Amino acid sequence: THHGILLHKAWSSNGGTSALDILEKMVQVTMMRGAQSGGVVTFQPTASGSMKGIRSRVVNKKRTDLSKEVRKKIVRDVTMRKGSIPFFSGHTRFATSSKATFEGTHPQQWSPPSIRRVYNFNVPHSGRRAAFVPGLVQVENYITHNGDFDFYSLNGTTYDLEVIQRFLSFILGQMPAPVDSCAVAGIVGLLRT
């Protein structure tokens, strides 16, 4: 399993090709260790000035190269803009505890994008009063992680994953994927609101 973030201004000098070259190489390395699926999320500006997450996920087939398939999917999904710096956060996975499925492939997201009030923490460096000015922005959470989410402790009580998944489904709506990473995304989304 591998996850990482690629962000470097030099990679945008050739339309993002360098970033994609490095990403492809990273996936090739994880394929040697057994990666069967993978994906990335990147954020791109919208016409309204906010950012939108673009998630590209692939489950490798019997005779395909996961590194090339992830790259092709990103090229299809993402518009590389001249002068912009591509940001990729991704994860590859070898399914040890479950089958390699599209719904279990990272990045995971439970809740769709929503408009939230966010406070800009503008604190002057002098003795003037801080200005906490709210603004409305689109917020969306994606999770790429390497680990297991088997339980969650709250107020001195430990709940196992199945209880957390049922709770999140009750509060946030139907669980998008029956994997622990999706529950992590649900917890992050719930704590974020």
C-alpha positions as CSV (number, residue, x, y, z in Angstrom):
1,T,0.0,0.0,0.0
2,H,1.3,3.4,-0.8
3,H,-0.1,6.9,-0.6
4,G,1.4,10.2,-1.2
5,I,1.0,13.8,-2.2
6,L,2.7,15.3,-5.2
7,L,2.9,19.1,-5.3
8,H,5.7,21.0,-7.0
9,K,5.7,24.1,-9.2
10,A,8.3,22.7,-11.6
11,W,5.9,19.9,-12.5
12,S,3.5,22.3,-14.1
13,S,6.0,23.7,-16.5
14,N,5.1,21.1,-19.2
15,G,1.4,20.9,-18.6
16,G,1.6,18.5,-15.7
17,T,3.4,15.8,-17.6
18,S,6.3,15.6,-15.1
19,A,3.8,15.2,-12.2
20,L,2.1,12.4,-14.1
21,D,5.5,10.8,-14.9
22,I,6.4,10.7,-11.2
23,L,2.9,9.5,-10.2
24,E,3.1,6.7,-12.8
25,K,6.5,5.7,-11.4
26,M,5.2,5.7,-7.8
27,V,2.4,3.4,-8.8
28,Q,4.8,1.1,-10.7
29,V,6.8,0.6,-7.5
30,T,3.7,-0.3,-5.5
31,M,2.6,-2.7,-8.2
32,M,5.8,-4.7,-7.6
33,R,4.5,-5.0,-4.0
34,G,1.1,-6.2,-5.2
35,A,-1.0,-3.0,-5.7
36,Q,-4.3,-4.0,-7.3
37,S,-6.2,-0.7,-7.3
38,G,-5.5,2.9,-6.9
39,G,-6.7,6.4,-7.3
40,V,-6.0,10.1,-6.8
41,V,-7.9,13.2,-6.0
42,T,-7.0,16.7,-7.3
43,F,-8.7,20.0,-6.8
44,Q,-9.5,22.4,-9.6
45,P,-11.1,25.8,-9.6
46,T,-14.7,26.2,-10.7
47,A,-16.4,29.1,-12.5
48,S,-17.7,30.4,-9.2
49,G,-14.1,30.6,-7.8
50,S,-14.3,27.7,-5.4
51,M,-12.5,24.4,-5.7
52,K,-13.9,21.1,-6.8
53,G,-12.4,17.7,-6.1
54,I,-11.8,15.4,-9.1
55,R,-11.5,11.8,-8.1
56,S,-9.9,9.3,-10.5
57,R,-10.0,5.6,-9.4
58,V,-9.0,2.4,-11.2
59,V,-9.2,-1.3,-10.4
60,N,-6.5,-3.2,-12.3
61,K,-7.6,-5.9,-14.7
62,K,-5.8,-9.2,-15.3
63,R,-3.7,-8.0,-18.2
64,T,-3.4,-4.2,-17.6
65,D,-0.7,-2.0,-16.0
66,L,-2.2,-0.2,-13.0
67,S,0.3,2.7,-13.3
68,K,-0.7,3.3,-16.9
69,E,-4.4,2.9,-16.2
70,V,-4.3,5.4,-13.3
71,R,-2.4,7.9,-15.5
72,K,-4.9,7.5,-18.4
73,K,-7.8,8.0,-16.0
74,I,-6.3,11.2,-14.6
75,V,-5.7,12.5,-18.1
76,R,-9.4,11.8,-19.0
77,D,-10.7,13.3,-15.8
78,V,-8.5,16.3,-15.0
79,T,-8.0,19.5,-17.0
80,M,-4.3,20.5,-16.7
81,R,-4.3,24.3,-16.9
82,K,-1.3,26.2,-18.0
83,G,0.4,28.0,-15.1
84,S,-1.5,25.9,-12.5
85,I,0.3,23.6,-10.1
86,P,-1.2,20.1,-10.1
87,F,-1.9,18.6,-6.7
88,F,-2.4,14.9,-6.4
89,S,-3.2,13.0,-3.3
90,G,-3.5,9.3,-3.9
91,H,-3.4,5.7,-2.6
92,T,-2.7,2.3,-4.1
93,R,-4.0,-0.8,-2.5
94,F,-3.4,-4.5,-2.3
95,A,-6.6,-6.1,-1.0
96,T,-5.6,-8.1,2.0
97,S,-8.8,-8.1,4.0
98,S,-11.3,-7.8,1.1
99,K,-11.6,-8.0,-2.7
100,A,-10.1,-5.3,-4.8
101,T,-13.3,-3.5,-5.9
102,F,-14.0,-0.1,-7.4
103,E,-16.1,1.0,-4.4
104,G,-13.3,0.1,-2.0
105,T,-10.7,2.0,-4.0
106,H,-9.3,5.2,-2.6
107,P,-9.7,8.1,-2.3
108,Q,-12.9,7.6,-0.3
109,Q,-15.6,10.2,0.2
110,W,-18.8,9.8,2.2
111,S,-20.6,13.1,2.0
112,P,-20.9,15.1,-1.2
113,P,-19.6,18.7,-1.5
114,S,-21.5,21.2,0.5
115,I,-21.4,24.9,1.2
116,R,-20.2,25.7,4.7
117,R,-19.5,28.8,6.7
118,V,-15.8,29.1,7.3
119,Y,-14.1,31.7,9.4
120,N,-11.0,33.3,8.1
121,F,-8.6,33.7,10.9
122,N,-7.2,37.1,10.1
123,V,-5.1,38.2,13.1
124,P,-3.1,41.4,12.8
125,H,0.5,41.3,13.9
126,S,0.0,44.5,15.9
127,G,-2.2,45.1,19.0
128,R,-5.3,45.6,16.9
129,R,-8.3,43.4,17.4
130,A,-8.6,40.2,15.4
131,A,-11.2,40.1,12.7
132,F,-13.1,36.8,12.5
133,V,-15.0,37.1,9.2
134,P,-17.1,34.3,8.0
135,G,-17.4,33.3,4.4
136,L,-19.3,30.6,2.5
137,V,-17.1,28.1,0.7
138,Q,-17.6,24.7,-0.8
139,V,-16.1,22.0,1.4
140,E,-15.5,18.4,0.5
141,N,-13.4,15.7,2.2
142,Y,-11.5,12.9,0.6
143,I,-9.6,10.2,2.5
144,T,-6.5,8.3,1.4
145,H,-5.0,6.4,4.3
146,N,-2.8,3.4,5.0
147,G,-4.1,1.7,8.1
148,D,-7.1,0.0,9.7
149,F,-10.0,1.7,11.3
150,D,-11.3,-1.0,13.6
151,F,-12.8,1.1,16.4
152,Y,-13.5,4.6,17.6
153,S,-13.4,5.8,21.2
154,L,-15.8,8.5,22.4
155,N,-16.4,9.6,26.0
156,G,-14.7,6.6,27.5
157,T,-16.5,4.0,25.4
158,T,-15.0,2.1,22.4
159,Y,-17.2,1.3,19.5
160,D,-16.2,-1.2,16.8
161,L,-16.3,-0.4,13.1
162,E,-19.7,-2.0,12.4
163,V,-21.3,0.2,15.1
164,I,-19.6,3.3,13.7
165,Q,-20.7,2.4,10.1
166,R,-24.4,2.0,11.3
167,F,-24.2,5.3,13.2
168,L,-22.7,7.2,10.2
169,S,-25.4,5.7,7.9
170,F,-28.1,6.9,10.3
171,I,-26.6,10.4,10.6
172,L,-25.1,11.0,7.1
173,G,-27.2,8.7,4.8
174,Q,-26.3,5.5,3.0
175,M,-22.7,4.3,3.3
176,P,-21.1,4.7,-0.1
177,A,-18.7,1.7,0.4
178,P,-18.5,-1.0,3.1
179,V,-14.8,-0.3,3.8
180,D,-13.1,1.2,6.8
181,S,-11.7,4.1,4.8
182,C,-15.2,5.2,3.9
183,A,-16.0,5.3,7.6
184,V,-12.9,7.4,8.2
185,A,-14.3,9.8,5.5
186,G,-17.7,9.8,7.3
187,I,-16.1,10.6,10.7
188,V,-14.0,13.4,9.2
189,G,-17.1,14.8,7.5
190,L,-19.2,14.6,10.7
191,L,-16.4,16.3,12.7
192,R,-16.1,18.9,10.0
193,T,-19.7,20.0,10.3
